[in-house]
Amino acid sequence: MRALFAALVMLGLSACWTTSQQGALMEQRLNALEADSKDQRQALEAQKQALEAQLPRLDEKLKEVSETLEKVNQATHRTGADVSVKIDELQEQIQQLRGTLEEIKHRLDQQSTAAQQAQQDSERKLAAALGPQAAAEVSAKEKAQKLAPADRSALFSVAYAQLNQKDFEVARELFAEYVRRYPKDAQAGEAEYQIGQCHYQTAHYKEAAVAFGKVIDTYPQSGKSCDARLELGLSLLGLKLKDDAKAALEETLSKCGGKVAVAKEAKARLAELSAPPKKKK
C-alpha cells in the first residue's frame, strides 16, 4: 500500500503541456517570478537582521546608563545641584535610548509585515501563472490564515465550521494547519481524515487517496482509520484504478469487518466491481 501512495504522490508532481514550447515559456515565467520573490525576501531579511543586531547594543547601553543613574542617586558627597544636573542628563539619555528601541521594534514589525506581504504577492503571481485552480488555493490559504485562531480546540472547531459550510478548500487548509501544529495530538488523525474528505468532495481523488493513506499509516489508532480505508478505496475508484480499489476495499473488510457501516459500504462497492458490465442497447 505504501508503494501505491508513493506512486500517487509522483503522479501529482507531473505536469502536462500541449507543446514543449509552451512548457518552456511557462517555466521561464515561473522562474522569473520565483527569482523576483527570492530577491525581495532576501532584501527584507537583511534589513531585519541589521535592525535586530542593534537591539543588544541598545539594551546594553540602556542598562549602563541606568546603572550610572543609580550610582549618582547614591552618591552623597556631591552637591545637590550637581546631582540634579547629572540626573537630568542621564534621564534624557534614557528617554532617547528608549525612543530608539521603540523605533527599531516598530521597524522590525513593519519588516515582518512587508515580508509576509511579499510572500503573499509572490504566491498570487505564481498562482495566476498556473491557472484558476492555483489562484483559488492561494485565496483559500489566505482566508484560512485569517480565520485560524491560536487556541487548539478553537482551531479544530473553526475548521469543522468551514467544512459544514461546504467551504472545502478553506476547511482543508485549517485542518492542515492543525496537523502542522499538533502532529501528535489525539485529533490529528481525524484532522488528516478530514483533509482527505475535503479533497474527495472537490473531486481531487489523488490527493484524497494520499491523505487517507496517511491516516492509515501515521494514525492507525485513530477512530477514523477504518473510515480512511474505505475512503481510500472510493478515491481509487474515482481515479478509475479498479484493481487497486478492489484490493483496498477487500483490505477494509479484512481489517474493519466489525465496523458495520464501513463493512456494509465496502461490500456494496465490491459487489458493484464484481458485477458483469451492462450490455449496451
N, C-alpha and C positions, 0 to 999 in steps of 0.2 A: 504493500500500500504506500509506503514511503516513496518508492520509485514512481508511482503514479503521481503523487503530489509534486515531486521534482519535475516531472515531465510537464505538468500543468503550469508550473512557475515559468519554465523555459518557454512554453508556448506564449505566455503573456509578454515576454521580452521581445518577441519577434515583431517586425513591422512590415507592412505590405505597401509598396508604391506601384503606381501604374507604369512608370518608366524609371530607368536608372537615373535619367537626367533630373526628373522631379525629386527623386530621393536626394541627389547631390545638392540641389538648390535648397531643399528643406534643411539638410544637415548644416549647410553654410549659415542659414538664418539662425538656427538654434545655437550654433557655436558662437556666433556674434553676440546673441542675447546673453548667453551664459558668461562670455568674457566680460561684457559690459557690467553685468551684475557682480561678478567677482571683483572687478576693479573698484566698484562702489563700496562693496563690503570691506575690502582691504583698506581703503582710504578712511572709512569710518572707524574701523578697528584701530588704525594707527593713531587717529585723533583721540580716541577713547583711552588708549594706553598712555599717551602723553599726558592727558589730564589726570589719570589715576596715579601716575608717577609723582605728581606734585603733592598729592594728599599727604603721604607720610612726612614729607619735609615741612609742610604747613602745620601738621599736627604737632611735630616736634618743636617747632618754633613757638607755637601757642603754649605748649607745656613749659617751655623755657621762660617765656615772658610771665606766665602765671606764677612760676616759682620765684622769679625775681620780685614780682609784686608782693608775694608773701613775705619774702625776706625784708623788703622795705617796710612793710607794715610792722614787722617785729623789731626793726632797728629803733632803739630808744636813744642812741647817742646823738642823733641828728636833730636839727631844729624842726619844729612843726611845719614851718613854711617850706623847708627843703623836702620834707617827706610828702607834703601835699602836692608840690610840683611834680615830683617823681611819680607819685601815684597817678596823677592826671595823665602824664606822658605814657605810662605803661597801660593804663586803661584804654587810651586812644589806640595804642598798638594792638591791643587785644581785640577791640572792635573792628579794626581794619582786617586783622587776620581772620576773624570770624566771618566778616563780609566776603573775603576772598574764598574761604572754604565754601560758603553757601553758593557763591557764583560758580565755582568749579563743579559742585554737586548738581547744580541746575543744568550746567552744560553737559554733564555726563548723562543726565536724564534725557536731554534733548538728543544726544548722540544715540542713545539706546532707541529712542522713538524713531529717529531717522533711519537707523539700521533696520528696524522692523518694517518700516515703510518701504525701504529699498528692496527688502526681501519679498514683500507682497507685490510690489510693482514688477519685479523680475518674474515671479510666478504667473502674474497676469499676462505678461508678454509671451512667456513660453506657452501658456495655455491657449492664447489667441492664435499662436502659430500652429499648435497641434489640433485645434478644432473645437467645436461646440461642447463636446463631452468633457474635454480637459478644462475648458472655461467653467463649466458647471461644477466640476470637482473643486476648483480653486474657490469659487463662490461659496460652496458648502463648507469648505475648510475655514474660511474667514468667519462665516456665521457661527460655526461651532466654537471657534476661539472666543468669540464674544459671549456665547452662552455658557461656556464651561466654567462652573464655579470651582473654588479651591477645595471645598469640602468633598470628601469621598462619597458619602451617601447621596449628597445633593447632585453630584455629577452623574451618578447612576440613574437617579430619578429624572434628571433633565434629558438624558439620553433616551430613556423609555418614553418620556412625554413626546419627543420628536418622532419616535417610532410609531406611537399610537396616532400621531397626526399624519402618518404616512410620508413624512419628510425623510425618506430613507437615506439620502446622501448625507444630510446633517447628522442624523442618528448614528450612521456608521462612523463618522468622524469622532463623535462623542464617545462611543463605545471603544473606538481605537485609542482615544486619549486615556480612557480608564485603564485599558490593558497596559499602555505605556507607563502610566504612573504606578499601577498596583499589579504587576505581573504575577505575584504570588498570592494575591488576595483570594478569598473563598469564592468571590463572584466573578473572578477573571475568566473562568471557563464559560460562564453564561454570557459575559460580555463578548467573548470571541465568537460564541454561537450566534449572537445577535448581529455581529458583523457579517457573518455568513448569510443570515436571513436578509439583511439589507441588500447584499449583493444579489441574492436569489430573486428578491422582489423586483429588482430592476433588470432582470434577465442577464446579469453578469455571472453566468454559470461557472465559468472557470475560476473566477475569484472566490465565488461561493464555495466551490469544492475545496479550494486551498484553505479557506477559513475553517470549514467543518473538519478538514483533516487535522488542523492544528488543535482543535478541541479534543479529538480522539487521541492524538499523540502527546500533547502537552498537558491536558487536563483530563486524564482518564477517569479520575474520581468525581468529576463534575456531574451534577444531576442532569446535565444536558448531553452527556456523552452518547447515550443511546439515540436521542433525537438527532444528534450530529451524524451518526452512522446512517440513519435513514435519509437525512437531507443530503448527505454525500451521494448516495445512490440516485436521488432525484436530480441532483445537479449534473451528474454524469449522463443521466437521461436527457437533460436539457442540452448537453453537448453532443448528443446522439452517439455516445460511446456505450452502446447497448451491452456488449460483453462485460465491460468494466462495471457498468451499473448493476448488472445481474450479480456479479461477484460481490459487490458492496452490499446489495440487498440480502443476499444469502448469508453474508457475514453478520448482518444486522439481526437476522433471525437466529443465527447460531449463538450470538453473544447477548442478545436482548429479547429473547423469546418470552421472558416473563413480564415484559412491559407491554401490556395488552394493546394499547392504541398504536404503538410503534410497530409491533409484530403484525397487527391487522393490516396496516398500510403497506408494509413490506410484502406481505403475502399477496395483496391485491395487485401491486405493481409487478411482482414476479409472474403472476398469472397472466397479466397483460403481455409481458415479454414472451411468455411461453405459448401464447395463443397463435394459431396459424394466421398468416396475413389474410385480410379480407380480399375476396376476388373482386376485381373491378368489373362493374356492369358495362 
